[in-house]
Amino acid sequence: MIVVVAGLAIFLAKGYRYQPDTGTFAGTGIISVSSIPDQASVYLDGHLTTATDDNITSLPPKTYKVRIVKEGYVPWEKDIEVNQGLVSEIKATLFRSIPTIYPITYSGVDYSLLSPDSLKLMYVIPNGLEGGAMAERKSGIWVWVMANQIMANQSGLNLGGGEVQRQLVQSNGVDYSKAKYRWSPDSSQIYVDLPERKLLLDISRLNDIPRDITANYQATLKSWDETEAQNRLTKLEQIKDLSLRTTASASSVLKWSADETKVLYTDSLGNYKLNDLSLKKNYDLPKASNYQFLPDSKHLVMVEYDQPKLTDPKIASDSAVMKDNFAQTRISIIEIDGTNKAEIYYGLVNPNIVVPWPDGSRLVVISSLPTQTASAPNLYGINLK
């Protein structure tokens, strides 16, 4: 009896259970399910089974349709394969079904560009603001350091959480909306290409007298080009599959996840693809206008937009924002395998400026509200969590 009981205990510990329909013992598996936020309802093949965080045990091996639901959040759903004696782990991130959107700037924004390290956002406040001399002093080029506690302690507008907005140069009559901009590879400088001169700005301070590099700007840009080319080559060498490396190197779009284990690129037809280098898996992504990684390296920001619909004469001009124009844009979050699309926002935005916050808690866009007092483009935040 001891041997029989011990054998039965080992049998059950390995996940074997009696199956009434067949009258035999068969191996089972486990689904371990967690979510952010937690305490969401878990449905297994349409039946409410438990809440996150929990383990669902004694499951006969097969593919289950798992659905995770929480009020106020977009449902998460995926087919999960359960194998005998194994644990299938689910870590679901739920996104708000009605995100909040709030203004970050109030004086208008003519142009914006994210730095290579994804931690700094430069933007241009246009000339001709209402409010007299004080408003005029605001016009010019600004940088927003989104996550840097050291710089938060320096002079500048502290927005909390280590974020700083700092003016780099005042307009003083110069129309910076007519300039072209470029970040240095190390995200410490900004090149300003004006019709009549070329400037180089240090982002750590107010540039009272901007450095004029008109005479030798070609040397600066050549050095930056060489550095960027070397950085690109170094990252491409992480791809061991030579066929994939060739395809990625020829792609017009090449983006890496924060943990550098996943690469996003386009094929010869312009279709977006993602390769998980650690798992050696390739995914075909749904058709979209643009993709970029969230900082967690597990999700993508998916941008889809219609043909630009110009609603303001200024947008149709040659001025800055409006180099890219506004379009009715749908912004969604999807998982890296292309599943669980959660629509976050739909409205008139600049589709090329959809910037993830460094901690992944929100997005930054350039948009405007259809009211007389809020019709100028500004930076807005969209909360994701």
C-alpha positions in Angstrom: 0.0 0.0 0.0 2.9 2.4 0.8 4.4 1.7 -2.7 1.0 2.2 -4.3 0.2 5.4 -2.5 3.7 6.8 -3.1 3.4 5.9 -6.8 0.0 7.6 -7.0 1.3 10.7 -5.3 4.2 10.9 -7.8 1.8 10.3 -10.6 -0.5 13.2 -9.5 2.5 15.5 -8.8 3.6 15.1 -12.4 0.2 16.4 -13.5 -1.7 13.2 -14.3 -5.4 13.2 -13.7 -8.2 10.8 -14.2 -10.3 11.6 -17.3 -13.9 10.4 -16.8 -14.7 10.6 -20.5 -12.0 8.1 -21.4 -11.7 6.2 -18.1 -7.9 6.7 -18.1 -5.2 8.8 -16.5 -3.7 11.5 -18.7 -1.0 14.1 -18.2 -2.1 17.7 -17.7 -0.5 21.2 -17.8 -0.7 24.5 -16.1 -1.4 28.1 -17.2 0.2 30.7 -14.9 -1.5 34.0 -15.6 -0.7 37.5 -14.3 -1.6 41.0 -15.5 -0.8 44.7 -15.1 -3.0 45.9 -13.4 -3.8 42.7 -11.5 -7.1 41.3 -10.3 -8.5 41.0 -13.8 -11.0 38.3 -14.7 -9.7 35.3 -16.7 -11.9 33.4 -19.1 -10.8 30.0 -20.4 -12.7 29.0 -23.6 -15.4 31.5 -22.7 -15.8 30.4 -19.1 -14.9 32.6 -16.1 -12.2 30.6 -14.4 -10.2 32.7 -12.0 -8.6 36.2 -11.6 -5.0 37.3 -12.1 -2.5 36.5 -10.5 -3.2 32.7 -10.3 -2.4 29.3 -11.7 -4.9 27.3 -13.6 -4.0 23.6 -13.0 -5.0 20.1 -14.2 -5.6 21.3 -17.8 -5.7 18.6 -20.5 -3.2 19.4 -23.2 -4.7 21.4 -26.0 -5.0 25.0 -27.2 -7.1 27.2 -25.0 -8.6 30.6 -25.8 -7.6 32.8 -22.9 -9.4 36.2 -22.4 -8.4 38.7 -19.7 -10.9 41.4 -18.8 -10.9 44.3 -16.5 -13.4 47.2 -16.4 -11.9 50.3 -18.0 -9.3 48.4 -20.0 -9.1 46.9 -23.4 -9.6 43.1 -23.2 -6.5 40.9 -23.8 -7.0 37.7 -25.8 -4.7 35.0 -27.1 -4.7 31.2 -28.0 -2.4 29.5 -25.5 -1.1 26.0 -26.0 -1.0 23.8 -22.9 1.5 20.8 -23.0 1.7 17.8 -20.6 3.8 18.5 -17.6 4.6 22.1 -18.5 3.6 25.5 -17.3 2.4 28.0 -19.9 3.1 31.5 -18.6 1.0 34.6 -19.5 2.1 38.1 -18.5 -0.6 40.4 -19.9 -0.4 44.2 -20.0 -3.8 45.9 -20.1 -4.2 49.4 -21.6 -6.9 51.9 -20.8 -10.0 51.8 -23.0 -10.5 55.5 -22.5 -7.0 57.1 -22.0 -6.7 60.6 -20.6 -5.1 63.3 -22.8 -3.7 66.5 -21.3 -1.6 69.4 -22.6 2.1 69.6 -21.9 2.8 72.9 -23.7 0.4 75.9 -24.0 2.3 78.4 -26.2 2.1 76.4 -29.4 4.6 74.1 -31.0 5.9 74.4 -34.6 8.2 71.4 -34.8 9.5 68.6 -32.7 12.2 65.9 -33.0 13.1 63.0 -30.7 16.8 62.4 -29.8 18.6 59.2 -30.7 18.6 58.0 -27.0 14.8 58.6 -26.9 15.1 60.6 -23.7 15.0 64.1 -25.1 12.5 66.0 -27.2 13.4 69.2 -28.9 10.6 71.5 -30.1 10.1 75.0 -31.5 7.7 77.6 -30.0 6.8 80.0 -32.8 7.1 83.8 -32.9 4.2 86.1 -32.7 2.6 84.8 -29.5 0.0 86.9 -27.7 1.1 88.2 -24.3 3.7 90.8 -25.0 7.4 90.7 -24.1 7.1 87.8 -21.7 5.4 85.6 -24.4 8.0 86.7 -26.9 10.8 85.5 -24.6 9.3 82.0 -24.8 9.6 81.8 -28.5 12.6 79.9 -29.8 14.0 76.4 -29.4 13.4 74.2 -26.4 14.4 70.8 -25.2 12.5 68.5 -22.9 14.6 66.0 -21.0 12.0 63.4 -20.1 14.0 61.4 -17.6 17.2 62.7 -16.0 17.3 63.3 -12.3 20.6 65.2 -12.4 19.4 67.7 -14.9 16.1 68.1 -12.9 18.1 69.6 -10.1 19.6 72.2 -12.4 17.9 75.4 -13.5 14.8 74.9 -15.7 11.2 74.0 -15.4 10.9 70.8 -13.3 7.8 68.8 -14.3 8.5 66.1 -11.6 9.9 62.7 -12.0 13.2 64.0 -13.2 11.7 65.8 -16.2 13.0 69.2 -17.3 12.0 71.7 -20.0 14.8 74.1 -20.9 15.0 76.8 -23.5 18.0 76.5 -25.7 17.8 79.7 -27.6 15.4 82.7 -27.8 14.1 83.6 -31.2 15.1 87.4 -31.0 13.4 87.9 -34.3 14.7 84.7 -36.0 12.0 82.5 -37.4 13.2 79.0 -36.3 10.1 77.4 -37.9 12.0 77.7 -41.2 15.0 75.7 -40.0 15.8 72.0 -40.4 17.1 70.1 -37.4 19.3 67.2 -36.5 20.4 65.6 -33.3 24.1 64.6 -32.7 24.6 60.8 -32.4 25.2 61.2 -28.6 22.1 63.3 -28.1 24.0 66.2 -26.6 23.8 68.8 -29.4 21.3 70.0 -32.0 22.3 71.2 -35.5 20.1 74.0 -36.7 20.0 74.6 -40.5 18.7 78.1 -41.2 18.5 79.6 -44.7 21.2 82.1 -43.9 23.4 80.3 -41.4 24.1 77.0 -39.5 24.0 76.8 -35.7 25.1 74.2 -33.2 23.3 74.2 -29.8 24.4 72.7 -26.5 21.3 71.1 -24.9 22.6 71.5 -21.3 22.2 75.3 -21.2 20.7 78.4 -22.7 22.7 79.4 -25.8 22.7 83.2 -25.4 25.0 83.5 -28.4 24.4 80.4 -30.6 27.6 78.8 -32.0 27.7 79.6 -35.7 29.3 76.8 -37.7 28.4 78.0 -41.2 32.0 78.0 -42.3 32.7 74.4 -41.3 29.3 72.7 -40.8 30.2 70.0 -43.4 32.9 68.6 -41.2 30.5 68.3 -38.3 27.9 66.6 -40.3 30.4 64.2 -41.9 31.7 63.2 -38.4 28.1 62.6 -37.3 27.4 60.5 -40.5 30.4 58.3 -39.8 29.4 57.8 -36.2 25.9 56.9 -37.0 27.0 54.5 -39.8 29.4 52.8 -37.3 26.6 52.5 -34.7 24.3 51.0 -37.2 26.9 48.5 -38.3 27.8 47.5 -34.7 24.1 46.8 -34.0 23.7 44.9 -37.3 26.5 42.6 -36.3 24.4 41.3 -33.5 22.2 39.6 -36.1 23.9 36.2 -36.7 21.6 35.1 -39.4 23.3 36.5 -42.5 20.2 36.5 -44.7 18.3 38.5 -42.0 21.3 40.8 -41.6 21.3 41.5 -45.3 17.6 42.2 -45.4 17.7 44.5 -42.3 20.8 46.4 -43.5 19.0 47.2 -46.8 15.8 48.3 -45.1 14.8 51.9 -45.1 13.5 51.4 -41.5 15.7 49.8 -38.8 14.7 50.1 -35.2 15.9 48.2 -32.1 14.1 47.4 -28.9 15.4 48.9 -25.7 16.9 45.5 -24.7 18.4 45.1 -28.2 17.0 41.6 -28.5 14.4 42.5 -31.2 14.8 44.3 -34.5 12.0 46.0 -36.5 12.6 46.5 -40.3 10.7 46.5 -43.6 11.1 44.2 -46.6 11.5 45.2 -50.2 7.7 45.7 -50.5 7.6 48.0 -47.5 5.9 45.5 -45.2 6.9 45.7 -41.5 8.5 42.7 -39.9 9.9 42.0 -36.5 12.6 39.5 -35.5 13.1 38.3 -31.9 16.8 37.4 -31.9 16.7 35.7 -28.6 13.9 33.3 -29.6 14.9 33.2 -33.3 11.3 34.0 -34.4 10.1 36.3 -37.1 6.7 38.0 -37.2 4.8 39.7 -40.0 3.2 42.8 -38.5 -0.2 44.2 -39.6 -0.1 46.9 -42.3 0.6 50.3 -40.7 2.1 53.7 -41.5 4.7 53.5 -38.8 5.8 51.4 -35.8 8.1 51.9 -32.9 9.0 50.0 -29.7 7.7 50.8 -26.3 10.4 50.9 -23.7 9.4 47.5 -22.3 10.5 45.8 -25.5 7.3 43.7 -25.5 4.9 46.1 -27.2 4.9 48.3 -30.3 3.2 51.7 -30.9 1.3 51.2 -34.2 0.4 54.4 -36.2 -2.1 54.4 -39.0 -3.1 57.6 -40.7 -5.3 58.8 -43.6 -4.1 61.2 -46.2 -3.3 64.6 -44.6 -6.4 66.8 -44.1 -5.2 70.4 -43.8 -7.5 72.4 -41.6 -5.4 75.5 -40.9 -3.8 77.8 -43.6 -0.7 77.8 -41.5 -0.4 74.0 -41.9 -0.5 74.4 -45.6 2.4 76.9 -45.6 6.1 76.1 -45.5 6.3 76.6 -41.8 7.5 74.0 -39.5 5.0 71.7 -38.2 4.0 71.6 -41.0 6.7 69.9 -42.8 4.9 66.6 -41.9 1.3 68.0 -41.8 -1.6 66.8 -39.7 -3.6 63.7 -40.5 -6.5 61.8 -38.9 -4.4 59.3 -37.1 -5.2 56.1 -35.2 -2.6 55.2 -32.5 -2.7 51.7 -31.1 -0.5 49.4 -28.9 0.1 45.9 -30.0 2.3 43.0 -28.8 5.5 42.3 -30.7 3.9 39.3 -32.4 1.2 41.6 -33.9 -1.6 40.4 -31.6 -3.8 42.2 -29.0 -4.2 45.5 -30.8 -5.5 48.2 -28.3 -6.6 51.4 -29.9 -5.4 54.3 -27.7 -6.3 57.5 -29.7 -7.9 58.6 -32.9 -7.7 62.3 -34.0 -5.9 65.0 -35.9 -2.2 64.7 -35.0 1.2 64.9 -36.6 1.7 61.2 -37.3 5.5 61.4 -37.3 5.6 62.7 -33.7 4.2 59.9 -31.5 6.8 59.5 -28.8 6.8 56.9 -26.0 7.6 58.1 -22.5 10.9 56.5 -21.3 9.0 54.5 -18.6 6.2 53.5 -21.1 3.5 55.1 -19.1 2.3 57.5 -21.8 2.8 58.8 -25.3 3.5 62.4 -26.4 1.9 63.7 -29.6 1.5 67.1 -31.4 -2.2 67.8 -31.7 -4.7 70.6 -31.4 -8.3 70.9 -30.1 -11.0 72.2 -32.4 -11.7 75.3 -30.3 -10.8 78.9 -30.9 -8.6 79.1 -27.8 -6.9 75.8 -28.3 -6.6 75.5 -32.0 -2.8 76.0 -32.1 -0.7 72.8 -32.2 0.8 71.8 -28.8 2.4 68.8 -27.2 -0.1 66.5 -25.5 0.4 63.5 -23.3 -1.8 60.4 -23.6 -1.8 58.2 -20.5 -1.4 54.4 -21.2 -1.7 53.0 -17.7 
